């Protein structure tokens, strides 16, 4: 698939001791290609900001280890792609951050899109968070926006599913190598995303999903996107790291509000207090990005018309039950007390609402609006 000699200089320069992402970018800004870096003299190299005489000598004397060639061979065998900073498919906004990955491992197809939105949040998400995320991402996908997330369980998974349901594109950014899909229960999702978008990582194929890798990968999630939407995050959530990185990268930060009684939304509410744009629907995101996205003002009208039409088809009893429910789960006994209705009759109505796609039943006989 690849001509190894074209990728070998990229992997080799990345392997030089002391050459991290910051210095790699400065060298590429100066010399454009890694092979030109290796051809430069030590005197020329030390003119690059941050390159010491020792590092210049290390570049001059470096010999590519066999492990690099084995890595490239396995990439070819697995059918993965490598996208470098010099490739048109490399995310254009990601190039602008101070420490972009010199290259990305790609399963699927990156298209160099600018119209990317990150959607992140709690791993331990509520039904409200899951359904809200799926609807938001499906709606954004209708405007040809690529949804970017981290393929973790919870909000991340819901974001990818929403994009796929909306027949849009989605990109997952891993904190591990492509041979170490994490979490393992998302292996099927990994395959689906690879077919309809891309799964990417800066980590070598066999890199394990270690805890310190995830804050590192978060800068890619925010860095390749016009803005980041946070759904359900506690005060110590990793999603807030992504939001902070987005702000530092001069990108938009959005937050979906939750219940004031839910600790799972304390982080998102803090973001709103600090100036993040409150998001109720896709239009709230689109209107902040009109310079990049030519999208008509349809979302609110579509939502309102769809809801009005659905409610008009309900019987008076079904409508009464619908109005008692909320986006937060309620036990059947609580609904009975509010409605003063026979439990058997109520269950029958809830079942019909569930069949209509308006209500979800959760474990423990709890019900929530969809």
Secondary structure, 3 states (H helix, E strand, C coil): CCCHHHHHHHHHHHHCCCCCHHHHHHHHHHHCCHHHHHHCCHHHHCCCCCCCHHHHHHHHHCCCCHHHHHHHHHHHHHCCEEEECCCCCCCCCHHHCCCCCCEEEEEECCCCCCCEEEEEECCCCCHHHHHHHHHHHHHHHCCCCEEEECCCCCHHHHHHHHHHHCCCCEEEECCCCCCCCCCHHHHHHHHHHHHHCEEEECCCCCCCCCHHHHHHHHHHHHHCCCEEEEECCCCCCHHHHHHHHHHHCCCEEEEECCCCCCHHHHHHHHHHHCCCEECCCHHHHHCCCCCCCCCCCCHHHHHHHHHHHHHHCCCHHHHHHHHHCCCCCEEHHHHHHHHCCCHHHHHHHHHHHHHCCCEEEECCCEEEEC
